[in-house]
Each structure stands twice: as structure tokens, then as C-alpha cells.
Amino acid sequence: MRLVIISGRSGSGKSSALQLLEDVGFNCIDNLPASLLPELVRRVSEEPQQENREIQLALGIDARNLWHDVNKAPKVIRELRESGVDCDVVYLDARSPVLVQRFSETRRKHPLSDSRTHLLEALNREKEMLAPLASMADLVVDTSSLSLHQLRDQIKSRVVGKDSPGMAILFQSFGFKHGVPVDADLVFDLRCLPNPYWVEELRNKTGMDPEVAEFLRSHEETEAMQRDITHFLERWLPSYQQSNRSYTCVAIGCTGGRHRSVYMVEQLAKTFASQFKNIQIRHREQQK
């Protein structure tokens, strides 16, 4: 059996993620009380299944659950994993101002808001309530800058596409001026490297253009940084994999997220493609 738990704050895209999983063949249940999860798994496991077809369940567990049920969720999930159930926890979140904007656009009511609790307070309370689930998540996705289609693509590639053996590694470029990705497991800062932005003919290009790559390769600092990051990852990524992690996000940042970080992500992905079978790339600022 494969079980995927989708959690996260309201407005972060959980319904869209569940819809994508349902579209690709998962049996989905939204807002299942956590206390009912063991019984559901038991009953589904006892049902006769088609030969060579894995049972796939996707469940939404969030702040709409009873308070005590949400508190029980981490313990229930640990016990399921110990019993041999392949259980992934995916936690979606976005920056609070983004969530506030989404609620104002849809005019929906937050499940924790009332006449005495305004929206931002409800979001902060929800974050505190779901913190135990977030801390045990196999995959955290920051949906702040993702469109609906981009979110579906991420869930499809990083959750549904988990057929490749071993740990999935996402190399993600970003710009520090737009914030560090909340889904980052490891963060490397390239702002100390020579910046192609200050070369007029390179300003409107990206790290995927040959001219920018040539500029960066011409500086020893770039080559030294790449060697150091590579050596670090070669030393520690196997340890991440041995700790039974399903996903690891390596975030590479520069000022704007268009030149140095993009170049470095492309180079690192090529380097590690021979060592890990599930390598993914995302250039966050280019997708906006």
C-alpha cells in the first residue's frame, strides 16, 4: 500500500494537490479525522485487489479536523510507517501575505476565523496547530509563487513520479530578494560570486545562456564554489538517503535568482545525475 498524506495551511493548494492525485488513480479522501486512519488502512488492505496493482490512498488532514485528532496525526502516521505502510507526508504552505490575498480573492472563510479572530490570527494559529505534521513531512512545497498548473506539475513529478528507486533530489535556484524557499533542506548562497547582472550585454540573459555560463566559468571563484558544493553534497546526500528520506531540496540562491544560481543548479544537476536516478530542476524566479 502507498499512502500520501496532504496537509498544510488553508489556501496553500491542498485541494488542487488531492485533485491531481485523484486524476492519476489515487483513492482520495479530504478532511479525514486522523483517529479513523488506522481503521481505514486496515479495511482497505483487506479488500481484494487487482493483481499487480498497488493500493494508492491520498488523504487530506488539516485544521478542519477536530483539534484532538490533529494532535493524534503524527503518532498515527509513525505507527503506520512502523507497520510497513509506505506513507509520505506532503506539507503545502505559502507566505502569510499570499494566503491572505488568496482568501480575499475567493472570499472564503478561514476554518479557524470567527468574530473574535481575524484572518491573519487564524493563519498563525493554524500554523502552530499543524507544526507537528510539518516537522515530520517528507516533502514541503512553498506554493507562494506557483500557479495552479505549476503546483500540479510539482505534485506529479515529486509525488506521483516517485517510482524511481532512491531519494528524489530537487535542485532549485532562487533569488534572496524574493525570500528563501520554505521547502529547502539545504541552502547555498552564491551572492559572493561575480554577478553577470552588472555586464550590460548579459543583464537580460539567464544562467542557461552560453554567454552567461562562459562569463561565470572564467572566474576561479565560480569553479571553487562549485567544487566545494559538490564535495559537500557528495559527502552528505548519501546520509540523507540512508535516513529514509524520500525527497531532498537543494536550494541555490543569488540576488535575483536569474544568473549565478541558475547556472549552478544546471551544473550540479548534471554532476549528480549519474549518482541519483531521480534528479529534478526548478528555477523559481523564471517561472513567475
Secondary structure, 3 states (H helix, E strand, C coil): CEEEEEEECCCCCHHHHHHHHHHCCCEEECCCCHHHHHHHHHHHHHCCCCCCCCCEEEEECCCCCCHHHHHHHHHHHHHHHHCCCEEEEEEEECCHHHHHHHHHHHCCCCCCCECCECHHHHHHHHHHHHHHHHHCCCEEEECCCCCHHHHHHHHHHHHHCCCCCCCEEEEEEEEHHHCCCCCCCEEEECCCCCCHHHCHHHCCCCCCCHHHHHHHHCCHHHHHHHHHHHHHHHHHHHHHHHCCCCEEEEEEEECCCCCHHHHHHHHHHHHHCCCCCEEEEEEHHHHC
